[in-house]
Amino acid sequence: MATYRIGDIEEDRLMISGRDTISEVALIPNGFLLWPVWKFRWPLLFGFLIPSLIIGFYYYLLYRDERKKAWSRLQTEVDNRTRDLHEANTTLNTTKTYLESVFNASEDALITFDSSLAAIRSNHTFMGMFSLSDGDLSSLHTDPELNDKLKVLFPLVQATFSNGNGQSDQYKEFSLGRVLKISSTIMNIPDQPDPQVLLTIRDVSQQFHTKSLGSQSSYPHIIGESELIRKIFNTLDRLKSTETPVLILGESGTGKDLVAQAIHQTSKRRSAPFIAVNCATLVTDLAKSELFGHLKGAFTGATRDHRGYFSQADNGTLFLDEIGDLRPDIQAMLLKVSQTGEYQRMGDEQMRSCDVRIIAATNQPIAEKSGKSGFRRDLFYRFNVVQITMPSLRDRASDIPLLVDHFLTHYSREMEKPTNRVSENSMQILHHYPWPGNIRELSNAIAHAVIFCKGEEIQVRHLPEEISRASLDADSSTNGLHKFSSRARQEWDREYLIAALDHFRWNKRKTAAALDSSPQTLYKYLRKFSIEASR
């Protein structure tokens, strides 16, 4: 054995057959044996490597078709799986879209909550019912105003989680006479550890109030459930079996004519005529002819016989509206016919009899005027057998939501508009407005709003200017100016600014003051959120 040193490595060489030219074994320090085979390279090449390559190539060619078939089968299987997955995803997306459409098309408001009272999902009806916009539900527990708006729902959700059973047909009052029917259902969702509660909400304000009005079913045109209106219903019930004269007092626009018609329609005379006369028009020399009639030739221009109001109302009811405007001579004629049931046509010598029930009405303090300013005291006593005083709308403000619903339904149907609800801010304004024109003015205000509303919900900007302006003036220095100042400027969003502008009828100066900001800053944010400043 010979030892060689190459650098720092010592190698032992074992001489085989005593000759260096035959072969050498290199002993590497880690003990690995390396056989130099240079001398035997040709036998190794032709005896092992080449045959191995030939055999490998032979089998490659032999199984080439099988490999192609296997690859084709694999490719087909992958294509089939891919197609199945695509079809499954398409079906899943179609089903999801369908369920989303059903969820949002529901006329009932739908919302789901988890056990921490966090809102998970809601449909379009719910967002519209509570005047919410996208993203509001995510801040349910951090936004006090939003939390206060939806707090009516929380007790039912908590009770459902506690009991583990759904609740059905729970009626909750929600701001200014709005009544909601709410049902809850426990939902156990696969692959989710905790259940959720689904609330189904329906606005039943109109049905609920109509059902609760009691005797109002006999007087469908008189809308209300306040204590003052209930007293009127009780009086009307007592008048059904009587034939006595009735005196109706009340401001203009309170519905005195509706009460007169209700008295007639529930009396024994309901199949006979109901004749309404505005006494303010009986101021000419022909007033007697209008009331009692005339014969042909009784005066110049009398080219034919004419039946007066008393003749037309025979066996029925004569409604004399605004009797405070009657001339003294006409009052005397009315007193006589109401006492005797007889009258005389102009140009006729014959007395005629009639059977007429008289209902009189006035917006004047006729009791104070009688005997002082020309109104006959004896005629007042003749009419004042039963007195009904119609309350002003400001004295029965609790009936405003009912009246709004009634007029909104009527005008939306008449104008073929989709408008079916009033925003909370608008209802607040309607509720606090003094209504000098009473129900007539409210009816006109809703008609105006329906005309200018293009969507489903009436906003403040759709109301008549005098109504929203009166509310703005009354609200300007205290609550109104601070209502929108609690939110920091970095929290402003598009819906928040529109709500503030709506509240102040798009008056930029007052809106900026309410937001504790300058008009320049307000205009900057209007541009940022693409809100039309000239709206």
Buried (B, 14 or more C-beta within 10 A) or exposed (E): EEEEEEEEEEBEBEEEEEEEEEBBBBBEEEEEEEEEEEEEEEEEEEEEEEEEEEEEEEEEEEEEEEEEEEEEEEEEEEEEEEEEEEEEEEEEEEEEEEEEEEBBEBEBBBBBBBEEBEBBEBBEBBBBBBBBEEEBBEEBEEBEEBBEBBEBBEEBBBBBBEEEEBBEEBEBEBEBBBBBBBBBBBEEEEEEEEBBBBBBBBBBBBEBBBEEBEEBEBBEEBBBBBEBBBEBBEBBBEBEEBEEBBBBBBBBBBBBBBBBBBBBBBBEBEEBBBBBBEBEEBEEEBBBBBBBBBBEEBEEEBEEBBEBBBBBBBEBBBBBBBBBBBBEEBBEBBBEBBEEEEBBBBBBEEEBEBEBBBBBBBBBEBBEBBEEEEBBEEBBEBBBEBEBBBBBBBBBBBBBBBBBBBBBBBBBEEEEBEBBBBBBBBBBBBBBBBBEBBBBBBBBBBBBBBEEBEEEBBBBBBBBEEBBBBBBEBBBEEEBBEBBEEBEEEEBBBBBBBBBBBBBBBBBEBBBBBBBBEEEBBBEBBEEEEBEEEE
